[in-house]
Amino acid sequence: MDNNQRHKRLRLLFRKLNKEHKKQAEKIDILCNDLIAAQRDFIRRLNVISFTANFYESIIGAADLSSLFYTASKLIREQTGDLNIAFFLRKEDDFELRLFESDSPIALEKESLENCFTSELVENICKSNQVCTLEGLLTMGLQGNPTILNKISAATIPLGRGGTSVGFILIYRSSENELTAEEVSSISAVTSGLSRAIESCRVFLQSAD
């Protein structure tokens, strides 16, 4: 075998080795990325579990709706950051509103977002029994100044158990700090327990009367 043939074989061998190294490197990168993603998801789940446990522990024993909603809004803000939070409770022919404003209120002029919610809209949201974004609320009948609505990021999160709606939570803040799916998911994780606490407070108030 002459030198040219040897060099040719060596070049082919090196090319093959380089291809194998690239394939291995790609597999390692994919594996590392999967591990990092799995770790992030695990940490996120632990965070939600910790928040849920702390939330339930904190609202145990609340005997009235005011203290219950005050505690709930405080814990939600600690988890998600500064938010405007409103609790809409379903009633037979109307609704009850409990409002907790952000420490950095949005300039909504004289028309606050909560005042855009009619009885019909509240009922439509309760019947949907699902998370609704601002776009979804507009299709359900939410009416307001478009200039103002364009400045906010909002969502409603249902309150209820077993398909029965108690009401919903409205959260919103400036669109410059848009609500995230993780924040909505964290709040959704505690709505079942919060709904039970609301029902317990109502029963307690009725028995007291």
C-alpha positions in Angstrom: 0.0 0.0 0.0 1.5 3.3 -1.0 1.5 6.5 1.0 -1.4 8.1 -1.0 -3.7 5.2 -0.2 -2.7 5.3 3.4 -3.4 9.1 3.6 -6.7 8.6 1.9 -7.7 5.9 4.3 -6.6 8.0 7.3 -8.7 11.0 6.0 -11.7 8.8 5.6 -11.2 7.4 9.1 -10.8 10.9 10.6 -14.0 12.1 8.8 -15.9 9.1 10.2 -14.6 9.7 13.7 -15.5 13.4 13.5 -19.0 12.5 12.4 -19.3 10.1 15.3 -18.0 12.8 17.7 -20.6 15.3 16.4 -23.4 12.8 16.8 -22.3 12.0 20.3 -22.0 15.7 21.1 -25.6 16.4 19.8 -26.9 13.5 21.9 -25.2 14.8 25.0 -26.6 18.3 24.3 -30.1 17.0 23.9 -29.8 14.9 27.1 -28.4 17.9 29.1 -31.2 20.1 27.8 -33.8 17.5 28.8 -32.3 17.2 32.3 -32.2 20.9 32.8 -35.9 21.2 31.6 -36.9 18.4 33.9 -35.1 20.0 36.8 -36.8 23.3 36.2 -40.2 21.6 36.0 -39.5 19.7 39.2 -38.5 23.0 41.0 -41.6 24.7 39.6 -43.8 21.9 40.9 -42.2 22.0 44.3 -42.8 25.7 44.4 -46.5 25.3 43.6 -46.8 22.5 46.2 -45.1 24.7 48.9 -47.4 27.6 48.0 -50.5 25.5 48.1 -49.6 24.0 51.5 -48.8 27.4 52.9 -52.0 28.9 51.4 -54.2 26.2 52.9 -52.5 26.4 56.3 -53.0 30.2 56.4 -56.7 30.2 55.5 -57.7 27.5 58.0 -60.0 28.9 60.6 -61.1 32.0 58.7 -64.6 32.7 60.0 -65.5 35.6 57.7 -65.1 36.4 54.0 -63.2 39.7 54.6 -60.4 38.1 56.5 -60.4 35.1 54.1 -60.0 37.2 51.0 -57.5 39.5 52.7 -55.3 36.6 53.5 -55.8 34.9 50.1 -54.9 38.1 48.2 -51.8 38.7 50.4 -50.6 35.1 49.8 -51.3 35.3 46.0 -49.3 38.5 45.7 -46.4 37.0 47.6 -46.4 34.2 45.1 -47.0 36.1 41.9 -45.9 39.7 42.5 -48.0 42.8 42.7 -51.5 42.3 41.3 -54.9 43.9 41.3 -57.1 41.1 42.7 -60.9 41.0 42.8 -63.2 38.2 44.0 -66.5 37.9 42.3 -69.0 35.7 44.2 -72.0 34.3 42.5 -75.4 35.1 43.9 -78.9 34.1 42.8 -79.7 37.2 40.7 -76.5 39.3 41.1 -73.0 39.1 42.4 -70.8 40.2 45.3 -67.5 41.9 44.7 -64.5 42.0 47.0 -61.6 44.2 45.8 -58.0 44.3 46.7 -56.0 46.9 44.7 -52.4 46.7 43.7 -49.8 48.7 45.5 -49.0 50.2 42.1 -52.4 50.9 40.7 -52.9 51.2 37.0 -54.2 54.6 35.7 -57.7 53.5 34.7 -59.1 57.0 35.0 -62.7 56.9 36.4 -63.5 53.5 34.8 -62.0 50.7 36.8 -61.9 47.2 35.2 -64.1 45.8 37.9 -66.9 48.2 37.0 -66.9 46.8 33.5 -68.3 43.5 34.8 -72.1 43.3 34.5 -74.3 40.7 36.1 -74.7 39.0 32.7 -70.9 38.9 32.1 -70.3 37.5 35.6 -72.8 34.8 35.0 -71.3 33.9 31.6 -67.8 33.6 33.2 -69.2 31.4 36.0 -71.0 29.2 33.5 -67.8 28.8 31.4 -66.0 27.5 34.6 -62.6 27.9 33.0 -59.7 30.4 33.0 -60.5 33.3 30.7 -58.0 35.8 29.3 -58.8 39.4 28.5 -59.5 38.4 24.9 -61.9 35.7 26.1 -63.7 38.2 28.3 -64.2 40.6 25.4 -65.9 37.8 23.4 -68.2 37.2 26.4 -69.3 40.8 26.5 -66.7 42.8 28.5 -67.0 46.4 27.4 -64.6 49.1 28.2 -62.4 51.8 26.8 -60.0 50.1 24.3 -57.2 52.5 25.1 -57.4 51.5 28.8 -57.9 47.7 28.1 -54.8 47.7 25.9 -52.8 48.8 28.9 -53.6 45.8 31.0 -53.0 42.0 31.2 -55.9 40.2 32.8 -57.4 36.8 33.5 -60.3 35.3 35.5 -59.8 32.0 37.4 -62.8 30.0 38.4 -63.8 29.3 41.9 -65.8 26.1 42.4 -65.9 22.4 43.1 -67.4 19.4 41.3 -68.6 21.6 38.4 -70.5 24.0 40.7 -69.3 27.6 40.3 -68.9 29.8 43.4 -67.5 32.7 41.4 -64.1 33.6 40.1 -61.0 35.6 40.8 -60.1 38.5 38.6 -56.3 39.3 38.4 -54.8 42.1 36.3 -51.8 44.4 36.1 -50.0 46.5 33.5 -49.4 44.8 30.1 -45.8 45.9 30.5 -45.6 43.0 33.1 -47.8 40.5 31.4 -49.4 37.7 33.4 -47.7 34.3 32.9 -49.1 30.9 32.5 -47.2 29.8 35.6 -48.7 32.5 37.7 -52.2 31.6 36.6 -51.4 27.9 37.2 -50.2 28.7 40.7 -53.4 30.5 41.6 -55.5 27.8 40.0 -53.8 25.2 42.3 -55.4 26.8 45.4 -58.9 27.5 44.1 -60.4 24.2 45.3 -59.5 24.8 48.9 -60.4 28.5 48.7 -63.8 27.6 47.3 -64.4 25.2 50.3 -63.4 28.0 52.7 -65.8 30.4 51.0 -68.7 27.9 51.4 -67.7 27.3 55.0 -67.7 31.0 55.8 -71.1 31.4 54.1 -72.6 28.5 56.2 -71.1 30.0 59.4 -72.6 33.4 58.6 -76.0 31.9 57.9 -76.0 29.9 61.1 -75.0 33.0 63.0 -78.0 34.8 61.6 
